[in-house]
Amino acid sequence: MRKSRLPIIPLTRDDLPVGAADLARFMVGKYLVRDVPEGRMSGRIVETEAYPVGDSTGHAFIGRRAYNGSLFLAPGHAYVRLTYGVSYMINMSAEAEDVGAGVLLRAIEPLEGLPLMEARRPGVPLRDLARGPGRLTVALGIGQSFDGHDLCTGRDLWIGAIEKGGTPVGVTTRIGLSRETHRPLRFFEPGSAFVSGPRKLLLAPHAELGRDEQI
């Protein structure tokens, strides 16, 4: 007997707030879905980072180029980039068309299609299947072919929601950067074991729930 799928409703572009920080906060608690011939993989997004307009650490900072053009599309398009020659990472375009900014999807809580994810990351505990941006793309089979993909189509690779209304969100500084490290632009689901990075950062004084941070 086929297991019932989660009642995930695709998000439309009109559902998405414009602006990297607002979109990064909004996406916590939403769902990332990957449909493949073998079935469906999905997970609850528990961690994001914002890379706003003018952020020197963002891939859009130098202006539009052939490799980063997806960051300049309307909100909700995937920007997939091989980082350090090792791991693919998936971002979402976050500003009005032709304005470059993005949201990095850092971690999900795997919910559907666990055997399919485990086949891509064999021998890895559930907690670590997609805990971190490089692990996430491997677990879901996301590669360069998804660069520029519209995540609002409800097909192949897409974003969706189940719960109505907002989700409590913690805020802290971004990790893995060498500059602009003071900005509170990392958003996460409080109490989730699937959030990446040092646990002590999640307890920082500025990681207050629901607070609008100065960026």
Rosetta blueprint (number, residue, H / E / L):
1 M L
2 R L
3 K L
4 S L
5 R L
6 L L
7 P L
8 I L
9 I E
10 P E
11 L L
12 T L
13 R H
14 D H
15 D H
16 L L
17 P L
18 V L
19 G L
20 A H
21 A H
22 D H
23 L H
24 A H
25 R H
26 F H
27 M H
28 V L
29 G L
30 K L
31 Y E
32 L E
33 V E
34 R E
35 D E
36 V E
37 P L
38 E L
39 G E
40 R E
41 M E
42 S E
43 G E
44 R E
45 I E
46 V E
47 E E
48 T E
49 E E
50 A E
51 Y E
52 P L
53 V L
54 G L
55 D L
56 S L
57 T L
58 G L
59 H L
60 A L
61 F L
62 I L
63 G L
64 R L
65 R L
66 A L
67 Y L
68 N L
69 G H
70 S H
71 L H
72 F H
73 L L
74 A L
75 P L
76 G L
77 H E
78 A E
79 Y E
80 V E
81 R E
82 L E
83 T E
84 Y L
85 G L
86 V L
87 S E
88 Y E
89 M E
90 I E
91 N E
92 M E
93 S E
94 A L
95 E L
96 A L
97 E L
98 D L
99 V L
100 G L
101 A L
102 G E
103 V E
104 L E
105 L E
106 R E
107 A E
108 I E
109 E E
110 P E
111 L E
112 E E
113 G L
114 L H
115 P H
116 L H
117 M H
118 E H
119 A H
120 R H
121 R L
122 P L
123 G L
124 V L
125 P L
126 L H
127 R H
128 D H
129 L L
130 A L
131 R E
132 G L
133 P H
134 G H
135 R H
136 L H
137 T H
138 V H
139 A H
140 L H
141 G L
142 I L
143 G L
144 Q H
145 S H
146 F H
147 D L
148 G L
149 H L
150 D E
151 L L
152 C L
153 T L
154 G L
155 R L
156 D L
157 L E
158 W E
159 I E
160 G E
161 A E
162 I L
163 E L
164 K L
165 G L
166 G L
167 T L
168 P L
169 V L
170 G E
171 V E
172 T E
173 T L
174 R L
175 I L
176 G L
177 L L
178 S L
179 R L
180 E L
181 T L
182 H L
183 R L
184 P L
185 L L
186 R E
187 F E
188 F E
189 E L
190 P L
191 G L
192 S L
193 A L
194 F L
195 V L
196 S L
197 G L
198 P L
199 R H
200 K H
201 L H
202 L H
203 L H
204 A L
205 P L
206 H L
207 A L
208 E L
209 L L
210 G L
211 R L
212 D L
213 E L
214 Q L
215 I L
